[in-house]
């Protein structure tokens, strides 16, 4: 899972970035350097608290590190990014990950010795989040998938990061789950051999994938048969501006710039562009804890359909929220902490407006972004939970 900050997957390097070295941490010293880097990002920058953090030595590692490929990006001797890839058979993975990633179901498609990949701990230093360091790290992970003949590569993320992983070519599947310290996570999978999909989403993996000579064309049909709900997901990279606008208009019963306070004063064209550039539609099951009190929020979550309940610090229960209104605190620009636990009482549909995508949108459309920021500043959306 990647940290929650702005990244760019466009393959362009500045002169300074041309000296970026991508390598693997193999020695104990290199791994400790990575563990310290993770701690700085998650604990010191993002104020995360995980059960496996070593606060005394300022390290972040877990049992998956013992058998993972740990990839790093360096400039000189400075670590500026990292990710971790575990590749193994189903019995190599802890039971928790076998369950939440539905590995037993995926093993039905493959032989008993099929290798699966799980990519995690993907993060980049603040100064390089608008660079292609993320692209270089991800490209190295894809080379690993191909080298080990992996057909399915998995990962998990918070909702505001879904757009990024769908840009790489991953698909959502299965059920959301809570991981202590991370909050509610969505699982996703890359069908490594699906060149048509990688081309369609303009994945940075496509250039490598199209050179492969050992593609399995049956994997896509099998996946959508076994995970029928995935075929109905609105992929943020495949849905058109017009399709998303029509979908939301139907759900809200009016045009989104009439229904959503954050879009007040925007023209149809401006609102369409913003929603398509920053939004992703997410389904939650009854019982999913959408917000956890004390967790930092990196998105503006808006209820599309369903019923929610919240419990405040004083244990006051409320479920008074209507479609088109915000859920929890607004994390689109700033990143406050949630003040309540918010749970889906019924199956629920959300519009997640990601702070990860908003800076790029702001650079491209500063006038529209300023209107949105002004709407946030005016606190016009007073009908919210949190």
C-alpha positions as CSV (number, residue, x, y, z in Angstrom):
1,X,0.0,0.0,0.0
2,X,1.3,3.4,-0.9
3,X,1.6,6.5,1.2
4,X,-1.1,9.2,0.6
5,X,0.7,11.9,-1.3
6,X,0.8,13.3,-4.8
7,X,2.6,11.1,-7.4
8,X,3.0,11.2,-11.1
9,X,3.4,8.1,-13.3
10,X,4.3,10.1,-16.4
11,X,7.8,8.8,-17.6
12,X,9.6,12.1,-17.6
13,X,12.9,12.7,-15.7
14,X,14.6,15.9,-14.8
15,X,18.4,16.1,-15.1
16,X,18.7,15.4,-11.4
17,X,16.3,12.5,-11.5
18,X,18.4,10.8,-14.3
19,X,20.8,9.8,-11.6
20,X,18.2,7.9,-9.7
21,X,19.4,4.4,-8.9
22,X,16.9,1.5,-8.6
23,X,18.1,-1.5,-6.7
24,X,17.4,-4.2,-4.1
25,X,18.1,-4.1,-0.4
26,X,19.9,-7.3,0.3
27,X,22.3,-6.6,3.2
28,X,21.1,-6.1,6.8
29,X,22.4,-2.5,6.7
30,X,20.4,-1.7,3.5
31,X,17.2,-3.2,5.0
32,X,17.6,-1.2,8.2
33,X,17.9,1.9,6.1
34,X,14.7,1.1,4.4
35,X,12.9,0.4,7.7
36,X,14.0,3.8,9.0
37,X,12.8,5.5,5.8
38,X,9.4,3.8,6.2
39,X,9.2,5.0,9.8
40,X,9.9,8.6,8.8
41,X,7.2,8.5,6.2
42,X,4.5,6.7,8.1
43,X,5.1,7.6,11.8
44,X,6.8,11.0,11.6
45,X,5.1,12.5,8.5
46,X,1.7,10.8,8.5
47,X,1.3,10.2,12.2
48,X,0.4,6.6,11.6
49,X,0.6,4.1,14.5
50,X,0.9,0.4,13.6
51,X,1.3,-2.5,16.0
52,X,4.6,-3.5,14.4
53,X,6.3,-0.1,14.7
54,X,9.5,0.0,16.7
55,X,9.3,3.5,18.2
56,X,12.4,3.1,20.2
57,X,14.7,2.5,17.2
58,X,12.3,4.3,14.8
59,X,11.9,1.3,12.4
60,X,9.0,-0.2,10.5
61,X,9.1,-3.8,9.4
62,X,7.1,-7.0,9.7
63,X,7.2,-10.7,9.0
64,X,6.8,-10.2,5.2
65,X,10.2,-8.5,5.1
66,X,11.9,-11.8,5.9
67,X,11.2,-13.2,2.4
68,X,10.5,-10.1,0.2
69,X,12.2,-8.3,-2.6
70,X,12.7,-4.9,-1.1
71,X,13.2,-2.3,-3.9
72,X,14.7,1.1,-3.3
73,X,15.2,4.3,-5.2
74,X,18.3,6.3,-4.4
75,X,20.0,9.5,-5.4
76,X,23.6,9.2,-4.2
77,X,23.4,7.5,-0.8
78,X,19.9,9.0,0.0
79,X,16.9,6.7,0.0
80,X,14.1,8.6,-1.8
81,X,11.6,5.7,-2.4
82,X,10.8,2.1,-1.8
83,X,8.4,-0.7,-2.3
84,X,8.2,-4.4,-1.3
85,X,7.2,-7.4,-3.4
86,X,6.5,-10.8,-1.9
87,X,6.4,-13.6,-4.5
88,X,5.4,-17.1,-3.4
89,X,3.0,-20.0,-3.4
90,X,-0.2,-19.7,-1.4
91,X,1.3,-21.6,1.6
92,X,4.0,-19.0,1.8
93,X,1.6,-16.2,2.8
94,X,0.2,-15.6,6.3
95,X,-3.4,-16.8,6.7
96,X,-4.6,-13.2,7.1
97,X,-3.4,-12.3,3.6
98,X,-4.6,-15.6,2.1
99,X,-8.1,-14.7,3.4
100,X,-8.3,-11.0,2.6
101,X,-6.8,-11.5,-0.9
102,X,-9.0,-14.5,-1.7
103,X,-5.9,-16.5,-2.6
104,X,-7.7,-19.8,-2.3
105,X,-10.1,-18.8,-5.0
106,X,-7.3,-17.6,-7.3
107,X,-5.4,-20.8,-6.8
108,X,-8.4,-22.6,-8.4
109,X,-7.4,-21.1,-11.7
110,X,-3.8,-22.0,-11.4
111,X,-1.7,-25.1,-10.6
112,X,-0.6,-26.0,-7.1
113,X,2.7,-24.3,-7.5
114,X,1.5,-21.0,-9.0
115,X,3.4,-18.0,-7.7
116,X,1.4,-15.0,-6.4
117,X,2.8,-11.5,-5.9
118,X,1.8,-9.1,-3.1
119,X,3.2,-5.5,-3.4
120,X,3.2,-3.2,-0.4
121,X,5.1,-0.6,1.6
122,X,5.2,1.7,-1.6
123,X,6.3,5.2,-0.6
124,X,8.3,8.1,-2.0
125,X,10.0,11.0,-0.1
126,X,8.1,14.3,-0.2
127,X,10.5,16.1,-2.5
128,X,10.1,13.5,-5.2
129,X,6.3,12.9,-5.2
130,X,5.9,14.9,-8.4
131,X,8.7,13.0,-10.1
132,X,8.8,9.7,-11.9
133,X,10.4,7.9,-9.0
134,X,7.1,6.1,-8.4
135,X,7.0,5.0,-12.0
136,X,10.6,3.6,-11.8
137,X,9.8,1.6,-8.6
138,X,6.6,0.2,-10.0
139,X,8.3,-0.7,-13.3
140,X,10.8,-2.7,-11.4
141,X,8.0,-4.6,-9.6
142,X,6.4,-5.5,-12.9
143,X,9.7,-6.9,-14.1
144,X,9.7,-9.1,-11.1
145,X,6.1,-10.3,-11.9
146,X,7.2,-11.3,-15.4
147,X,10.5,-12.9,-14.4
148,X,8.7,-15.2,-11.9
149,X,5.8,-15.9,-14.3
150,X,3.3,-14.4,-11.9
151,X,-0.3,-14.1,-13.3
152,X,-1.9,-12.3,-10.3
153,X,-0.3,-9.5,-8.4
154,X,-2.2,-8.2,-5.4
155,X,-2.3,-5.1,-3.2
156,X,-4.5,-3.1,-0.9
157,X,-5.1,0.6,-0.3
158,X,-7.3,3.3,1.2
159,X,-10.0,4.5,-1.1
160,X,-8.3,7.8,-2.1
161,X,-5.5,5.8,-3.7
162,X,-7.7,3.7,-5.9
163,X,-7.3,6.0,-8.9
164,X,-3.6,5.6,-8.8
165,X,-3.6,1.9,-8.8
166,X,-6.3,1.7,-11.5
167,X,-4.0,3.9,-13.6
168,X,-1.3,1.2,-13.2
169,X,-3.8,-1.4,-14.4
170,X,-5.0,-3.0,-11.1
171,X,-8.7,-4.0,-10.8
172,X,-10.8,-3.9,-7.6
173,X,-12.2,-7.2,-6.4
174,X,-13.5,-8.9,-3.3
175,X,-14.5,-7.2,0.0
176,X,-13.1,-4.3,1.9
177,X,-11.5,-5.0,5.3
178,X,-10.0,-3.2,8.3
179,X,-6.2,-3.5,9.0
180,X,-5.1,-2.1,12.3
181,X,-3.5,1.3,11.8
182,X,-4.5,1.6,8.1
183,X,-8.3,1.7,8.4
184,X,-10.6,0.4,5.7
185,X,-8.8,-1.0,2.8
186,X,-9.8,-2.2,-0.7
187,X,-8.1,-5.2,-2.3
188,X,-7.0,-5.0,-5.9
189,X,-5.3,-7.3,-8.4
190,X,-3.2,-6.9,-11.5
191,X,-3.9,-9.5,-14.3
192,X,-0.3,-9.4,-15.4
193,X,-1.0,-10.9,-18.9
194,X,-4.0,-8.6,-19.8
195,X,-2.3,-6.4,-22.3
196,X,-5.6,-5.0,-23.7
197,X,-6.5,-3.6,-20.2
198,X,-3.0,-2.2,-19.7
199,X,-3.3,-0.5,-23.0
200,X,-6.8,0.8,-22.3
201,X,-5.9,2.5,-19.0
202,X,-2.6,3.7,-20.4
203,X,-0.6,1.8,-17.8
204,X,3.1,2.5,-17.6
205,X,3.4,-1.4,-17.5
206,X,2.1,-1.6,-21.1
207,X,5.4,-1.0,-22.8
208,X,7.0,-4.0,-21.1
209,X,3.8,-6.2,-21.2
210,X,3.4,-6.0,-25.0
211,X,6.8,-7.7,-25.4
212,X,5.7,-10.8,-23.5
213,X,5.5,-14.1,-25.5
214,X,3.7,-16.2,-22.8
215,X,0.3,-14.5,-22.3
216,X,-2.7,-16.4,-20.8
217,X,-5.8,-15.1,-22.6
218,X,-8.2,-17.2,-20.4
219,X,-7.4,-15.3,-17.2
220,X,-9.6,-12.3,-17.9
221,X,-12.7,-14.4,-18.6
222,X,-12.1,-16.5,-15.5
223,X,-11.6,-13.4,-13.3
224,X,-14.9,-11.8,-14.3
225,X,-16.7,-15.1,-13.9
226,X,-15.4,-15.6,-10.4
227,X,-15.6,-11.9,-9.3
228,X,-18.8,-10.8,-11.1
229,X,-19.0,-7.6,-9.0
230,X,-15.7,-6.4,-10.5
231,X,-17.2,-6.2,-14.0
232,X,-19.7,-3.7,-12.6
233,X,-17.2,-1.5,-10.9
234,X,-16.8,2.0,-12.4
235,X,-13.1,2.0,-13.1
236,X,-11.8,5.5,-12.8
237,X,-9.5,5.1,-15.8
238,X,-12.1,3.6,-18.1
239,X,-15.3,5.5,-17.3
240,X,-15.7,8.6,-19.5
241,X,-16.5,12.1,-18.2
242,X,-20.0,11.8,-19.7
243,X,-20.7,8.4,-18.2
244,X,-19.6,9.4,-14.7
245,X,-21.7,12.6,-15.0
246,X,-24.8,10.7,-16.1
247,X,-24.3,8.0,-13.4
248,X,-24.1,10.6,-10.6
249,X,-26.9,12.7,-12.0
250,X,-29.1,9.6,-12.0
251,X,-28.1,8.7,-8.4
252,X,-28.6,12.2,-7.0
253,X,-31.7,13.0,-9.0
254,X,-30.1,16.2,-10.3
255,X,-26.9,17.4,-11.9
256,X,-23.9,17.1,-9.5
257,X,-23.2,20.8,-9.5
258,X,-26.7,21.3,-8.3
259,X,-26.6,18.5,-5.7
260,X,-23.1,18.8,-4.2
261,X,-22.3,21.9,-2.2
262,X,-18.6,21.7,-3.0
263,X,-19.5,22.2,-6.7
264,X,-21.6,25.3,-6.1
265,X,-21.0,28.0,-8.7
266,X,-19.2,25.6,-11.1
267,X,-20.4,25.2,-14.7
268,X,-21.4,21.8,-16.0
269,X,-18.1,21.6,-17.9
270,X,-16.0,22.6,-14.8
271,X,-17.8,20.2,-12.5
272,X,-17.5,17.3,-15.0
273,X,-13.8,17.8,-15.4
274,X,-13.2,18.0,-11.6
275,X,-15.3,14.9,-10.8
276,X,-13.6,12.8,-13.5
277,X,-10.1,14.0,-12.6
278,X,-10.4,13.5,-8.8
279,X,-13.3,11.2,-8.1
280,X,-13.8,7.4,-7.8
281,X,-17.0,5.6,-7.0
282,X,-16.6,3.0,-4.3
283,X,-19.0,0.3,-3.0
284,X,-19.0,-0.7,0.7
285,X,-20.7,-3.6,2.4
286,X,-23.0,-3.3,5.4
287,X,-20.7,-3.3,8.4
288,X,-17.7,-1.6,6.8
289,X,-16.2,1.0,9.0
290,X,-15.7,3.9,6.6
291,X,-14.0,6.3,9.0
292,X,-12.1,5.6,12.2
293,X,-11.9,8.2,14.9
294,X,-8.4,9.7,15.1
295,X,-7.4,8.6,11.6
296,X,-6.2,11.3,9.2
297,X,-8.5,11.8,6.2
298,X,-7.0,12.2,2.7
299,X,-10.3,12.6,0.8
300,X,-13.7,14.2,0.7
301,X,-16.2,11.3,0.9
302,X,-19.7,11.9,-0.2
303,X,-22.7,9.6,0.2
304,X,-24.3,8.4,-3.0
305,X,-26.6,5.8,-1.6
306,X,-27.1,3.7,1.5
307,X,-27.4,4.3,5.3
308,X,-24.6,5.2,7.7
309,X,-24.3,5.4,11.5
310,X,-21.7,7.3,13.5
311,X,-20.5,7.2,17.1
312,X,-18.9,10.3,18.5
313,X,-16.4,10.6,21.3
314,X,-19.4,11.0,23.7
315,X,-21.0,7.8,22.3
316,X,-23.9,9.6,20.6
317,X,-25.2,7.5,17.7
318,X,-26.5,9.3,14.6
319,X,-27.4,8.2,11.1
320,X,-29.0,11.4,9.8
321,X,-27.3,11.9,6.5
322,X,-28.7,12.3,3.0
323,X,-27.2,11.4,-0.4
324,X,-24.9,14.1,-1.8
325,X,-23.6,15.2,1.6
326,X,-20.2,14.7,3.1
327,X,-19.1,11.9,5.4
328,X,-16.7,12.8,8.1
329,X,-14.2,15.6,7.9
330,X,-13.1,17.1,4.6
331,X,-9.6,15.9,3.6
332,X,-9.5,17.1,0.0
333,X,-7.1,20.0,0.6
334,X,-6.0,19.8,4.3
335,X,-5.9,16.5,6.2
336,X,-7.7,16.7,9.5
337,X,-8.4,13.7,11.7
338,X,-11.8,12.0,11.9
339,X,-13.8,12.8,15.0
340,X,-16.2,9.9,14.8
341,X,-16.3,6.2,13.9
342,X,-18.6,5.9,10.8
343,X,-20.1,2.6,9.8
344,X,-22.2,1.4,6.9
345,X,-25.5,0.2,8.2
346,X,-26.5,-1.0,4.7
347,X,-24.6,-1.6,1.5
348,X,-23.4,1.8,0.6
349,X,-22.1,3.7,-2.4
350,X,-19.6,6.5,-2.0
351,X,-18.0,9.2,-4.2
352,X,-14.4,9.6,-3.0
353,X,-12.7,12.8,-4.1
354,X,-9.0,12.2,-3.7
355,X,-6.5,14.6,-2.3
356,X,-3.9,12.6,-4.2
357,X,-5.4,13.8,-7.5
358,X,-6.3,17.3,-6.5
359,X,-2.9,19.0,-6.8
360,X,-2.5,17.8,-10.4
361,X,-6.0,19.0,-11.2
362,X,-5.2,22.4,-9.5
363,X,-2.2,22.9,-11.7
364,X,-4.2,22.1,-14.8
365,X,-7.3,24.1,-13.8
366,X,-6.4,26.7,-11.2
367,X,-9.5,28.8,-11.7
368,X,-11.8,25.8,-11.1
369,X,-9.7,24.6,-8.2
370,X,-9.9,28.0,-6.5
371,X,-13.7,28.0,-6.7
372,X,-13.7,24.5,-5.0
373,X,-11.3,25.7,-2.3
374,X,-13.4,28.8,-1.7
375,X,-16.5,26.5,-1.3
376,X,-14.6,24.4,1.3
377,X,-13.5,27.6,3.1
378,X,-17.0,28.9,3.2
379,X,-18.0,25.6,5.0
380,X,-21.2,25.5,2.9
381,X,-21.6,21.7,3.5
382,X,-23.0,21.7,7.0
383,X,-25.0,18.5,6.6
384,X,-22.3,16.1,7.4
385,X,-21.3,13.4,9.8
386,X,-18.1,14.3,11.6
